[in-house]
Amino acid sequence: MLPQAAWIAVEFYSAFGVKLGVTLTPVGNGRLEVYLNGETLFKRTAENRKLPDLDMVKAMKNTVKEKLEALEAVAVQ
């Protein structure tokens, strides 16, 4: 799962830079999970062991973008 996890991390870093911290934690057993502040964005076991494709990663990035924009809007007030 490391290549897929690294790809997702690079996608997030490319989109958000230092606005978003990314942590990879190797656990084995084919687990691949993506969380944002405790919210599950992707869980391989919930996807019938399917690996994320480009559309799934784009959806995750959109969710992250919306959450970051909401946080930034609150910070400006």
C-alpha positions as CSV (number, residue, x, y, z in Angstrom):
1,M,0.0,0.0,0.0
2,L,3.0,2.3,0.3
3,P,3.0,3.4,-3.3
4,Q,-0.7,4.3,-3.2
5,A,-0.4,6.0,0.1
6,A,2.7,8.0,-1.2
7,W,0.8,8.9,-4.3
8,I,-2.2,10.3,-2.2
9,A,0.3,12.2,0.0
10,V,1.9,13.8,-3.0
11,E,-1.5,14.7,-4.5
12,F,-2.4,16.4,-1.2
13,Y,0.9,18.2,-0.9
14,S,0.7,19.4,-4.5
15,A,-2.7,20.8,-3.9
16,F,-2.3,22.2,-0.4
17,G,1.4,22.6,0.3
18,V,2.1,23.3,4.0
19,K,-1.6,24.1,4.8
20,L,-2.1,20.4,5.3
21,G,0.0,17.9,7.3
22,V,0.2,14.4,5.9
23,T,1.3,11.4,8.0
24,L,1.9,7.9,6.6
25,T,1.7,5.1,9.2
26,P,2.6,1.7,7.9
27,V,0.4,-1.0,9.5
28,G,0.3,-3.9,7.0
29,N,-2.5,-6.2,6.1
30,G,-3.4,-4.2,3.1
31,R,-4.9,-1.4,5.1
32,L,-5.2,2.0,3.5
33,E,-7.2,4.7,5.3
34,V,-7.3,8.4,4.8
35,Y,-8.6,10.7,7.7
36,L,-9.1,14.4,8.1
37,N,-9.4,15.5,11.7
38,G,-10.8,12.1,12.6
39,E,-13.3,12.1,9.7
40,T,-12.9,9.1,7.3
41,L,-12.3,10.2,3.8
42,F,-11.3,6.7,2.5
43,K,-11.2,3.3,4.0
44,R,-10.1,0.4,1.7
45,T,-12.1,-2.2,3.7
46,A,-15.3,-0.1,3.2
47,E,-14.5,0.0,-0.5
48,N,-14.4,-3.8,-0.9
49,R,-10.6,-3.7,-0.8
50,K,-10.6,-1.4,-3.9
51,L,-7.6,1.0,-4.2
52,P,-8.4,4.6,-4.7
53,D,-8.5,5.8,-8.2
54,L,-8.0,9.3,-9.6
55,D,-11.7,10.2,-9.1
56,M,-11.6,9.1,-5.5
57,V,-8.5,11.2,-4.8
58,K,-10.1,14.2,-6.5
59,A,-13.1,13.8,-4.3
60,M,-10.9,13.6,-1.2
61,K,-9.0,16.7,-2.3
62,N,-12.3,18.6,-2.8
63,T,-13.5,17.6,0.7
64,V,-10.1,18.8,2.1
65,K,-10.3,22.1,0.1
66,E,-13.8,22.8,1.4
67,K,-12.8,22.1,5.0
68,L,-9.7,24.3,4.7
69,E,-11.7,27.2,3.1
70,A,-14.2,27.0,6.0
71,L,-11.4,27.1,8.6
72,E,-9.8,30.0,6.8
73,A,-13.1,31.9,6.7
74,V,-13.6,31.5,10.4
75,A,-10.0,32.6,11.1
76,V,-10.5,35.8,9.1
77,Q,-13.6,36.8,11.2
